[in-house]
């Protein structure tokens, strides 16, 4: 144990002697300065990266807002056209153009001329409520058994 202690003391004394050497002290000072410059450089790079991300996000928001403004301007221009005024008068005030006759058809009469949905379309509705995995499994079973599906 004493030998280890003596060996340790000798190593400490050697290190102290090395610190007193001008070349070694200069080298240590150089290493410390290089580490400090590197550390500040890394911090600057990280700060620049974060700022660049913020700039990109703000540019995207700006472009989005410009598109929304352009869309609103086009919509406002459309509202000032004669076509919109004509459609609005027809839909909201039930007006017609000169020479046209307004025909009001009751809902029951209009629906009597429609055709009912085919049964295959009505039977598909419960299938869409099945989980995706179950529909996928059923599709594979139909494929392997050569069944035709109504899709």
Secondary structure, 3 states (H helix, E strand, C coil): CHHHHHHHHHHHHHHHHHHHCHHHHHHHHHHHHHHHHHHHHHHHHHHHHHHHHHHHHHHHHHHHHHHHHHHHHHHHHHHCCHHHHHHHHHHHCCCCCCCCCCCCCCHHHHHHCCCCCCHHHHHHHHHHCCCHHHHHHHHHHHHHCCCCCCC
